[in-house]
Amino acid sequence: MPTWGWFVVALVLADAAVLAAWLLARRSPTDNRAATAQLMLAGLDSHARDEIYRLVGEKKKIHAIKLFRERTGVGLQEAKNAVESVERGNPLPTPGVYSDTTGLDTGAWEDIIPKLRALKTEGKTIAAIKLLRARTELSLREAKEAVDRL
């Protein structure tokens, strides 16, 4: 094969390597959807829940959806489904009990959220993010966004 042929082969291989590296870098890290959902639901304190039930009772579905989205950070479709479920007489979903993948660290979400809020109000946002990441294995971005929503 002539020299220019080997040059073309090397160029194609280099392009393939760059493309593969770019595609791998674009992949989002694996997310812990269950922990994210639990944390989002934790944003619904009793006052927000009562307000959503009141708005649904007053036939103000759009306001209830807006409040649900503001407090949980979920998308429009998820909020709409939750509010429509309340309209049908179902209760709002509640945070469950979290168990660590090792089984050693278990606790109710209701115990975690006050600790996170206290750390945040004390100006220890980084400590709150670290605690949340240790308990949920969320990515740094997801944990920061969750603590910011509290």
FIFI-625402 format. One record per residue (C-alpha): chain; residue number from 1; residue in one letter; x, y, z. Coordinates in nm, 2 decimals, padded with zeros to 4 digits. Last residue first. Example, Ala and Ser with C-alpha at 12.3 -4.5 7.8 and 13.67 -1.06 7.14 Angstrom:
residues 2
@kette A, nr 2, rest S, xx 01.37, yy -00.11, zz 00.71
@kette A, nr 1, rest A, xx 01.23, yy -00.45, zz 00.78
//
This chain:
residues 150
@kette A, nr 150, rest L, xx -03.47, yy 02.28, zz 05.00
@kette A, nr 149, rest R, xx -03.44, yy 02.33, zz 04.63
@kette A, nr 148, rest D, xx -03.07, yy 02.42, zz 04.65
@kette A, nr 147, rest V, xx -03.00, yy 02.10, zz 04.84
@kette A, nr 146, rest A, xx -03.16, yy 01.90, zz 04.55
@kette A, nr 145, rest E, xx -02.97, yy 02.09, zz 04.29
@kette A, nr 144, rest K, xx -02.64, yy 02.03, zz 04.47
@kette A, nr 143, rest A, xx -02.72, yy 01.66, zz 04.51
@kette A, nr 142, rest E, xx -02.80, yy 01.62, zz 04.15
@kette A, nr 141, rest R, xx -02.48, yy 01.80, zz 04.04
@kette A, nr 140, rest L, xx -02.26, yy 01.60, zz 04.27
@kette A, nr 139, rest S, xx -02.41, yy 01.27, zz 04.15
@kette A, nr 138, rest L, xx -02.65, yy 01.10, zz 04.39
@kette A, nr 137, rest E, xx -02.52, yy 00.81, zz 04.60
@kette A, nr 136, rest T, xx -02.81, yy 00.85, zz 04.83
@kette A, nr 135, rest R, xx -02.68, yy 00.87, zz 05.19
@kette A, nr 134, rest A, xx -02.33, yy 00.98, zz 05.12
@kette A, nr 133, rest R, xx -02.44, yy 01.22, zz 04.85
@kette A, nr 132, rest L, xx -02.69, yy 01.38, zz 05.08
@kette A, nr 131, rest L, xx -02.44, yy 01.42, zz 05.36
@kette A, nr 130, rest K, xx -02.18, yy 01.57, zz 05.12
@kette A, nr 129, rest I, xx -02.44, yy 01.81, zz 04.98
@kette A, nr 128, rest A, xx -02.54, yy 01.92, zz 05.33
@kette A, nr 127, rest A, xx -02.17, yy 01.97, zz 05.43
@kette A, nr 126, rest I, xx -02.12, yy 02.18, zz 05.12
@kette A, nr 125, rest T, xx -02.43, yy 02.39, zz 05.21
@kette A, nr 124, rest K, xx -02.30, yy 02.47, zz 05.56
@kette A, nr 123, rest G, xx -02.44, yy 02.82, zz 05.58
@kette A, nr 122, rest E, xx -02.63, yy 02.74, zz 05.90
@kette A, nr 121, rest T, xx -02.95, yy 02.75, zz 05.71
@kette A, nr 120, rest K, xx -02.82, yy 02.48, zz 05.47
@kette A, nr 119, rest L, xx -02.70, yy 02.25, zz 05.75
@kette A, nr 118, rest A, xx -03.04, yy 02.28, zz 05.92
@kette A, nr 117, rest R, xx -03.22, yy 02.21, zz 05.59
@kette A, nr 116, rest L, xx -03.01, yy 01.90, zz 05.54
@kette A, nr 115, rest K, xx -03.07, yy 01.77, zz 05.89
@kette A, nr 114, rest P, xx -03.44, yy 01.84, zz 05.86
@kette A, nr 113, rest I, xx -03.45, yy 01.64, zz 05.53
@kette A, nr 112, rest I, xx -03.26, yy 01.33, zz 05.65
@kette A, nr 111, rest D, xx -03.49, yy 01.23, zz 05.93
@kette A, nr 110, rest E, xx -03.81, yy 01.25, zz 05.72
@kette A, nr 109, rest W, xx -03.64, yy 01.05, zz 05.46
@kette A, nr 108, rest A, xx -03.65, yy 00.76, zz 05.71
@kette A, nr 107, rest G, xx -03.32, yy 00.59, zz 05.80
@kette A, nr 106, rest T, xx -03.10, yy 00.31, zz 05.69
@kette A, nr 105, rest D, xx -02.72, yy 00.30, zz 05.68
@kette A, nr 104, rest L, xx -02.59, yy -00.05, zz 05.70
@kette A, nr 103, rest G, xx -02.78, yy -00.22, zz 05.42
@kette A, nr 102, rest T, xx -02.48, yy -00.18, zz 05.19
@kette A, nr 101, rest T, xx -02.70, yy -00.03, zz 04.92
@kette A, nr 100, rest D, xx -02.83, yy 00.22, zz 05.18
@kette A, nr 99, rest S, xx -03.19, yy 00.19, zz 05.28
@kette A, nr 98, rest Y, xx -03.43, yy 00.48, zz 05.25
@kette A, nr 97, rest V, xx -03.78, yy 00.47, zz 05.40
@kette A, nr 96, rest G, xx -04.05, yy 00.63, zz 05.20
@kette A, nr 95, rest P, xx -04.12, yy 00.98, zz 05.09
@kette A, nr 94, rest T, xx -04.49, yy 01.04, zz 05.04
@kette A, nr 93, rest P, xx -04.70, yy 01.02, zz 04.73
@kette A, nr 92, rest L, xx -05.01, yy 01.25, zz 04.73
@kette A, nr 91, rest P, xx -05.32, yy 01.08, zz 04.84
@kette A, nr 90, rest N, xx -05.57, yy 00.92, zz 04.59
@kette A, nr 89, rest G, xx -05.91, yy 01.07, zz 04.55
@kette A, nr 88, rest R, xx -05.94, yy 01.10, zz 04.17
@kette A, nr 87, rest E, xx -05.84, yy 01.46, zz 04.19
@kette A, nr 86, rest V, xx -05.53, yy 01.36, zz 04.39
@kette A, nr 85, rest S, xx -05.43, yy 01.13, zz 04.10
@kette A, nr 84, rest E, xx -05.48, yy 01.43, zz 03.87
@kette A, nr 83, rest V, xx -05.24, yy 01.63, zz 04.08
@kette A, nr 82, rest A, xx -04.98, yy 01.35, zz 04.06
@kette A, nr 81, rest N, xx -05.02, yy 01.31, zz 03.68
@kette A, nr 80, rest K, xx -05.00, yy 01.68, zz 03.62
@kette A, nr 79, rest A, xx -04.68, yy 01.70, zz 03.83
@kette A, nr 78, rest E, xx -04.52, yy 01.41, zz 03.63
@kette A, nr 77, rest Q, xx -04.62, yy 01.57, zz 03.30
@kette A, nr 76, rest L, xx -04.49, yy 01.91, zz 03.39
@kette A, nr 75, rest G, xx -04.15, yy 01.79, zz 03.51
@kette A, nr 74, rest V, xx -04.04, yy 01.75, zz 03.87
@kette A, nr 73, rest G, xx -03.87, yy 02.01, zz 04.08
@kette A, nr 72, rest T, xx -04.05, yy 01.90, zz 04.40
@kette A, nr 71, rest R, xx -04.18, yy 02.22, zz 04.56
@kette A, nr 70, rest E, xx -04.21, yy 02.44, zz 04.25
@kette A, nr 69, rest R, xx -04.36, yy 02.15, zz 04.04
@kette A, nr 68, rest F, xx -04.62, yy 02.07, zz 04.30
@kette A, nr 67, rest L, xx -04.71, yy 02.44, zz 04.34
@kette A, nr 66, rest K, xx -04.75, yy 02.48, zz 03.96
@kette A, nr 65, rest I, xx -04.96, yy 02.16, zz 03.94
@kette A, nr 64, rest A, xx -05.19, yy 02.29, zz 04.22
@kette A, nr 63, rest H, xx -05.22, yy 02.63, zz 04.05
@kette A, nr 62, rest I, xx -05.32, yy 02.46, zz 03.73
@kette A, nr 61, rest K, xx -05.57, yy 02.23, zz 03.91
@kette A, nr 60, rest K, xx -05.76, yy 02.52, zz 04.07
@kette A, nr 59, rest K, xx -06.09, yy 02.32, zz 04.11
@kette A, nr 58, rest E, xx -06.13, yy 02.45, zz 04.47
@kette A, nr 57, rest G, xx -06.08, yy 02.10, zz 04.61
@kette A, nr 56, rest V, xx -05.76, yy 02.06, zz 04.40
@kette A, nr 55, rest L, xx -05.63, yy 02.39, zz 04.54
@kette A, nr 54, rest R, xx -05.71, yy 02.28, zz 04.90
@kette A, nr 53, rest Y, xx -05.54, yy 01.94, zz 04.85
@kette A, nr 52, rest I, xx -05.23, yy 02.12, zz 04.70
@kette A, nr 51, rest E, xx -05.23, yy 02.37, zz 05.00
@kette A, nr 50, rest D, xx -05.25, yy 02.08, zz 05.25
@kette A, nr 49, rest R, xx -04.96, yy 01.91, zz 05.08
@kette A, nr 48, rest A, xx -04.75, yy 02.23, zz 05.07
@kette A, nr 47, rest H, xx -04.82, yy 02.28, zz 05.45
@kette A, nr 46, rest S, xx -04.74, yy 01.92, zz 05.53
@kette A, nr 45, rest D, xx -04.40, yy 01.94, zz 05.36
@kette A, nr 44, rest L, xx -04.36, yy 01.85, zz 04.99
@kette A, nr 43, rest G, xx -03.99, yy 01.90, zz 04.93
@kette A, nr 42, rest A, xx -03.95, yy 01.54, zz 05.05
@kette A, nr 41, rest L, xx -04.11, yy 01.42, zz 04.73
@kette A, nr 40, rest M, xx -03.81, yy 01.55, zz 04.54
@kette A, nr 39, rest L, xx -03.58, yy 01.37, zz 04.77
@kette A, nr 38, rest Q, xx -03.76, yy 01.04, zz 04.72
@kette A, nr 37, rest A, xx -03.77, yy 01.08, zz 04.34
@kette A, nr 36, rest T, xx -03.39, yy 01.15, zz 04.34
@kette A, nr 35, rest A, xx -03.33, yy 00.85, zz 04.56
@kette A, nr 34, rest A, xx -03.53, yy 00.62, zz 04.33
@kette A, nr 33, rest R, xx -03.38, yy 00.77, zz 04.01
@kette A, nr 32, rest N, xx -03.02, yy 00.70, zz 04.12
@kette A, nr 31, rest D, xx -02.85, yy 00.84, zz 03.82
@kette A, nr 30, rest T, xx -02.59, yy 00.68, zz 03.60
@kette A, nr 29, rest P, xx -02.36, yy 00.95, zz 03.48
@kette A, nr 28, rest S, xx -02.47, yy 01.12, zz 03.16
@kette A, nr 27, rest R, xx -02.30, yy 01.01, zz 02.84
@kette A, nr 26, rest R, xx -02.15, yy 01.30, zz 02.66
@kette A, nr 25, rest A, xx -01.79, yy 01.21, zz 02.76
@kette A, nr 24, rest L, xx -01.83, yy 00.86, zz 02.61
@kette A, nr 23, rest L, xx -01.96, yy 01.01, zz 02.28
@kette A, nr 22, rest W, xx -01.66, yy 01.25, zz 02.26
@kette A, nr 21, rest A, xx -01.41, yy 00.97, zz 02.34
@kette A, nr 20, rest A, xx -01.56, yy 00.75, zz 02.07
@kette A, nr 19, rest L, xx -01.56, yy 01.04, zz 01.82
@kette A, nr 18, rest V, xx -01.19, yy 01.12, zz 01.89
@kette A, nr 17, rest A, xx -01.10, yy 00.75, zz 01.86
@kette A, nr 16, rest A, xx -01.28, yy 00.72, zz 01.53
@kette A, nr 15, rest D, xx -01.11, yy 01.03, zz 01.39
@kette A, nr 14, rest A, xx -00.77, yy 00.89, zz 01.49
@kette A, nr 13, rest L, xx -00.85, yy 00.56, zz 01.32
@kette A, nr 12, rest V, xx -00.97, yy 00.74, zz 01.00
@kette A, nr 11, rest L, xx -00.65, yy 00.95, zz 01.00
@kette A, nr 10, rest A, xx -00.43, yy 00.65, zz 01.04
@kette A, nr 9, rest V, xx -00.60, yy 00.47, zz 00.75
@kette A, nr 8, rest V, xx -00.56, yy 00.78, zz 00.53
@kette A, nr 7, rest F, xx -00.19, yy 00.81, zz 00.61
@kette A, nr 6, rest W, xx -00.14, yy 00.44, zz 00.54
@kette A, nr 5, rest G, xx -00.29, yy 00.50, zz 00.20
@kette A, nr 4, rest W, xx -00.07, yy 00.81, zz 00.14
@kette A, nr 3, rest T, xx 00.23, yy 00.59, zz 00.19
@kette A, nr 2, rest P, xx 00.14, yy 00.35, zz -00.08
@kette A, nr 1, rest M, xx 00.00, yy 00.00, zz 00.00
//
